[in-house]
Amino acid sequence: MNLQFIKYFIVLAEIKNFTKAAEKMYVVQSTFSAGIKKLEEHLDCQLFYRDKRNVNLTPEGFALLPKAKKLLSQWNTIESEFTNTDQKILQIGILNNILFDAIIPNFKSFQELYGQYQVQITEENRDSLLEMLEKEKLDGIYIENGSFDESIFKSRMVYKEKLDVALPNNHPLAEKSQLSLKALDGLPFIERCNCALFNEVEEAFSENGIKTIPVFKANNDDTVTSLISSGIGISLLSKPSKPIEGIRFIPLSDADFKRQLIFVWKKSHNSKALQNFLSV
C-alpha cells in the first residue's frame, strides 16, 4: 500500500467526484482511479459506491475515513520532525472583508492533517496581496476573481459570495421573505468601505433612483454587524453560515450582487507548506 492512496481516498471522500479529486491531487484521472482501486484491493473491500453521477462511501469507507485522517496526520507529524523548522509556517493572504466562514473549512481540514504547521494570516487589498504573492512573501491568497498574470499565477474557485439586505431583527421589513431595491429608499444605510461590489451597488441605486441615508462608513464587517444589530441602520452583506444575533438577512428580488472568491498561488513557488495546503 502507498500513503498517496490514503490521500486519494480522503480527497475523494470529501469531493465525491473522480475528475475533480484527481485535479486537486494534480494527477490524471486514470492514475487517481488506479490508486483507489489498489487501496480497495489491498484492504479487500469496496470503499465507494460508483455510478455515472454519484460517488459515495460504503459502510467500510465511512469506517475507514476517520482512521485514514488520523494515519495521515500521524505521518505528517513524524515527517515534520525530520524537516527544517522553517517549513512549518503557512503564510496566507486574505482580502479585506471576505466572508471568513466560507474559508474556515479549508483551514480546519489543513489543521486536522497538518497540525504541525502554524498558519499566519495577512489581510490586505487585492493589489497588495498579489504583489506580496509574486515576491513570495505569501504562500497563497484568497481574493475576488479578476484579471491577473496567468503565466505567473494559478488559481481555483473557492466560493461565490452574494449580498443580501442585513437589517435589525426588530426592523419593520424583517419579516419579509424578499425585498426590492425600492424598499431600501430613504433608509439609514451603513456603507462598507472595502466592499468589492460597492461600485455595482452604487450604480444599481443610481439607476433605480434610490437614495439611502448614509449614517456610517466602516472598514470592518464586524463593526458593520454591530451597528446593524444595535438598530443604527441597514447594509448589504453576505449571509454567514451561522446566525448573527440581532440581524436578519433577506435576499433581494430584483438585484443580484455576486462575486467569486478564488485561491491564488504562484506557479514557481513550491514550498512544502503550500503543496500540503493545496492537497486538502
C-alpha positions as CSV (number, residue, x, y, z in Angstrom):
1,M,0.0,0.0,0.0
2,N,1.1,3.6,-0.8
3,L,0.4,6.5,1.6
4,Q,-0.6,8.5,-1.5
5,F,-3.6,6.2,-1.9
6,I,-4.7,7.2,1.5
7,K,-4.6,10.8,0.4
8,Y,-6.6,9.9,-2.7
9,F,-9.2,8.2,-0.5
10,I,-9.6,11.2,1.8
11,V,-9.9,13.7,-1.1
12,L,-12.4,11.5,-3.0
13,A,-14.5,11.0,0.2
14,E,-14.8,14.8,0.5
15,I,-15.2,15.8,-3.1
16,K,-17.2,12.8,-4.3
17,N,-16.1,13.2,-7.9
18,F,-13.2,11.4,-9.5
19,T,-12.3,14.1,-12.1
20,K,-12.3,16.9,-9.5
21,A,-10.5,14.8,-6.9
22,A,-7.8,13.9,-9.5
23,E,-7.4,17.6,-10.4
24,K,-7.0,18.5,-6.8
25,M,-4.2,15.9,-6.4
26,Y,-2.5,17.0,-9.7
27,V,-2.7,13.6,-11.3
28,V,-4.6,12.3,-14.3
29,Q,-7.8,10.6,-13.6
30,S,-6.6,7.1,-14.7
31,T,-3.7,7.3,-12.1
32,F,-6.1,8.5,-9.4
33,S,-8.7,5.8,-10.2
34,A,-5.9,3.1,-10.2
35,G,-4.8,4.3,-6.8
36,I,-8.3,4.0,-5.3
37,K,-8.6,0.5,-6.9
38,K,-5.3,-0.6,-5.4
39,L,-6.3,0.6,-2.0
40,E,-9.6,-1.3,-2.2
41,E,-7.7,-4.5,-3.3
42,H,-5.2,-4.1,-0.5
43,L,-7.9,-3.8,2.1
44,D,-10.1,-6.4,0.4
45,C,-13.2,-4.3,0.5
46,Q,-15.2,-1.8,-1.6
47,L,-14.8,1.8,-0.3
48,F,-17.1,3.7,-2.7
49,Y,-20.3,3.1,-4.4
50,R,-20.0,4.4,-8.0
51,D,-22.4,5.1,-10.8
52,K,-22.4,7.6,-13.7
53,R,-23.5,10.5,-11.5
54,N,-22.5,9.8,-7.9
55,V,-19.6,8.6,-5.8
56,N,-20.5,7.8,-2.2
57,L,-18.8,6.0,0.7
58,T,-19.7,2.4,1.5
59,P,-20.0,1.4,5.2
60,E,-16.4,0.3,5.0
61,G,-15.5,3.6,3.6
62,F,-17.2,5.5,6.4
63,A,-15.4,3.4,8.9
64,L,-12.0,4.0,7.2
65,L,-12.3,7.8,6.8
66,P,-11.5,8.9,10.4
67,K,-8.8,6.3,10.7
68,A,-7.2,7.4,7.4
69,K,-7.2,11.0,8.5
70,K,-5.6,10.0,11.8
71,L,-3.0,7.9,10.0
72,L,-2.1,10.8,7.6
73,S,-1.9,13.3,10.5
74,Q,0.4,11.0,12.5
75,W,2.7,10.5,9.4
76,N,2.8,14.3,8.8
77,T,3.8,14.8,12.4
78,I,6.6,12.2,12.1
79,E,7.7,13.7,8.8
80,S,7.8,17.2,10.3
81,E,10.4,16.1,12.9
82,F,12.8,15.4,10.1
83,T,12.3,18.6,8.1
84,N,13.5,22.1,8.6
85,T,11.5,24.1,11.1
86,D,11.3,27.0,8.6
87,Q,8.9,24.9,6.6
88,K,6.3,24.7,9.5
89,I,4.7,28.1,8.7
90,L,2.0,28.6,6.2
91,Q,1.6,32.3,5.1
92,I,-1.9,33.0,3.7
93,G,-3.2,36.4,2.5
94,I,-6.9,37.2,2.8
95,L,-8.8,40.0,1.1
96,N,-10.3,42.6,3.4
97,N,-13.9,41.8,4.3
98,I,-14.4,38.5,2.6
99,L,-16.8,36.0,4.2
100,F,-14.4,34.2,6.5
101,D,-16.9,31.5,7.3
102,A,-16.5,30.2,3.7
103,I,-12.8,29.5,4.0
104,I,-12.7,28.2,7.6
105,P,-13.3,24.6,6.3
106,N,-10.1,24.8,4.3
107,F,-8.1,25.8,7.4
108,K,-9.8,23.2,9.6
109,S,-9.0,20.4,7.2
110,F,-5.4,21.6,6.9
111,Q,-5.0,21.7,10.7
112,E,-6.5,18.2,11.0
113,L,-3.9,16.7,8.7
114,Y,-1.0,19.1,9.2
115,G,-1.3,20.2,12.8
116,Q,2.4,20.9,13.0
117,Y,2.0,24.0,10.8
118,Q,1.4,27.5,12.1
119,V,-0.9,29.4,9.8
120,Q,-0.2,33.2,9.6
121,I,-2.9,35.4,8.2
122,T,-2.3,38.7,6.4
123,E,-5.3,40.9,5.5
124,E,-4.8,43.4,2.7
125,N,-6.4,44.8,-0.5
126,R,-6.2,42.8,-3.8
127,D,-3.3,44.6,-5.4
128,S,-1.1,44.4,-2.3
129,L,-1.8,40.7,-1.9
130,L,-0.9,39.9,-5.5
131,E,2.4,41.9,-5.1
132,M,3.3,40.0,-1.9
133,L,2.4,36.7,-3.6
134,E,4.7,37.5,-6.5
135,K,7.6,38.3,-4.1
136,E,6.9,35.0,-2.3
137,K,6.1,36.7,1.0
138,L,2.9,34.7,1.0
139,D,2.2,31.1,0.0
140,G,-1.2,31.8,-1.3
141,I,-4.0,34.3,-1.2
142,Y,-7.8,34.5,-1.1
143,I,-9.1,37.3,-3.4
144,E,-12.1,38.0,-5.6
145,N,-11.9,36.7,-9.2
146,G,-10.5,39.1,-11.7
147,S,-7.6,39.6,-14.1
148,F,-4.1,38.5,-13.1
149,D,-1.0,37.2,-14.9
150,E,-1.8,33.6,-15.6
151,S,1.7,33.0,-16.7
152,I,2.8,33.5,-13.1
153,F,-0.2,32.5,-11.0
154,K,-2.6,29.6,-10.8
155,S,-6.0,29.7,-9.1
156,R,-9.0,27.7,-8.1
157,M,-12.5,28.8,-7.3
158,V,-13.4,28.7,-3.6
159,Y,-17.0,30.0,-3.3
160,K,-19.5,32.5,-4.7
161,E,-20.4,35.4,-2.4
162,K,-23.9,37.1,-2.7
163,L,-25.0,40.2,-0.9
164,D,-28.3,40.2,1.0
165,V,-30.0,43.0,2.9
166,A,-28.9,42.9,6.5
167,L,-31.2,44.6,9.0
168,P,-32.1,44.5,12.7
169,N,-34.5,41.8,13.8
170,N,-37.0,44.4,15.0
171,H,-37.0,46.3,11.7
172,P,-40.4,46.8,10.1
173,L,-39.1,44.9,7.0
174,A,-37.6,42.0,8.9
175,E,-40.5,39.6,8.3
176,K,-40.3,39.9,4.5
177,S,-39.1,36.9,2.6
178,Q,-37.6,39.1,-0.2
179,L,-37.0,42.8,-0.6
180,S,-36.8,45.0,-3.7
181,L,-34.2,47.7,-4.2
182,K,-37.1,50.3,-3.9
183,A,-37.7,49.1,-0.3
184,L,-34.3,50.5,0.7
185,D,-35.1,54.0,-0.5
186,G,-34.8,56.5,2.4
187,L,-33.5,54.0,4.9
188,P,-30.4,54.7,7.2
189,F,-27.6,52.9,5.4
190,I,-24.1,51.7,6.7
191,E,-21.5,51.8,3.9
192,R,-18.9,49.1,3.8
193,C,-15.8,50.9,2.6
194,N,-13.9,47.8,1.5
195,C,-16.8,46.1,-0.3
196,A,-15.6,44.9,-3.7
197,L,-19.1,45.2,-5.1
198,F,-19.5,48.9,-3.9
199,N,-19.5,50.4,-7.4
200,E,-22.0,47.8,-8.7
201,V,-24.3,48.6,-5.7
202,E,-23.9,52.4,-6.2
203,E,-24.7,52.0,-9.9
204,A,-27.9,50.0,-9.2
205,F,-29.0,52.5,-6.6
206,S,-28.5,55.4,-9.1
207,E,-30.3,53.6,-12.0
208,N,-33.3,52.9,-9.8
209,G,-33.4,56.4,-8.2
210,I,-32.7,55.0,-4.7
211,K,-31.3,57.4,-2.1
212,T,-30.4,55.9,1.2
213,I,-29.4,58.0,4.2
214,P,-25.7,57.4,4.9
215,V,-25.2,57.2,8.7
216,F,-21.9,55.3,9.0
217,K,-18.9,54.2,7.0
218,A,-17.0,51.3,8.3
219,N,-13.9,49.4,7.2
220,N,-14.6,46.2,9.1
221,D,-17.6,43.9,8.8
222,D,-17.6,43.2,12.5
223,T,-18.2,46.9,13.0
224,V,-21.0,46.9,10.4
225,T,-22.8,44.0,12.0
226,S,-22.5,45.6,15.5
227,L,-24.1,48.8,14.1
228,I,-26.9,46.9,12.4
229,S,-27.7,44.8,15.4
230,S,-27.9,48.0,17.6
231,G,-30.5,49.4,15.2
232,I,-28.4,52.2,13.7
233,G,-29.0,51.2,10.1
234,I,-29.1,48.5,7.4
235,S,-26.4,47.4,4.9
236,L,-25.7,44.8,2.2
237,L,-23.7,41.8,3.5
238,S,-23.0,38.2,2.7
239,K,-25.1,35.9,4.8
240,P,-22.8,33.9,7.1
241,S,-23.2,30.2,7.8
242,K,-24.1,30.9,11.4
243,P,-26.8,33.3,12.5
244,I,-25.7,36.7,13.9
245,E,-27.6,37.7,17.0
246,G,-30.0,40.6,16.3
247,I,-29.6,40.6,12.5
248,R,-31.9,39.2,9.8
249,F,-30.6,38.6,6.2
250,I,-33.2,39.0,3.4
251,P,-32.4,38.3,-0.3
252,L,-33.1,41.0,-3.0
253,S,-35.8,40.2,-5.5
254,D,-34.6,42.5,-8.3
255,A,-30.8,42.6,-7.9
256,D,-28.1,40.0,-7.9
257,F,-24.8,41.3,-6.4
258,K,-22.3,38.5,-6.6
259,R,-18.6,37.9,-6.7
260,Q,-16.4,34.8,-6.9
261,L,-13.7,34.3,-4.4
262,I,-10.6,32.3,-5.6
263,F,-7.4,30.9,-4.0
264,V,-4.3,32.0,-6.0
265,W,-0.7,30.8,-5.7
266,K,2.5,31.3,-7.7
267,K,3.3,28.5,-10.1
268,S,7.1,28.6,-9.3
269,H,6.6,28.6,-5.5
270,N,6.9,25.0,-4.5
271,S,7.1,25.2,-0.7
272,K,6.1,22.1,1.2
273,A,3.5,24.1,3.2
274,L,1.8,25.3,0.0
275,Q,1.7,21.8,-1.5
276,N,0.2,20.4,1.7
277,F,-2.4,23.1,1.8
278,L,-3.4,22.6,-1.8
279,S,-3.9,18.9,-1.1
280,V,-6.7,19.4,1.4
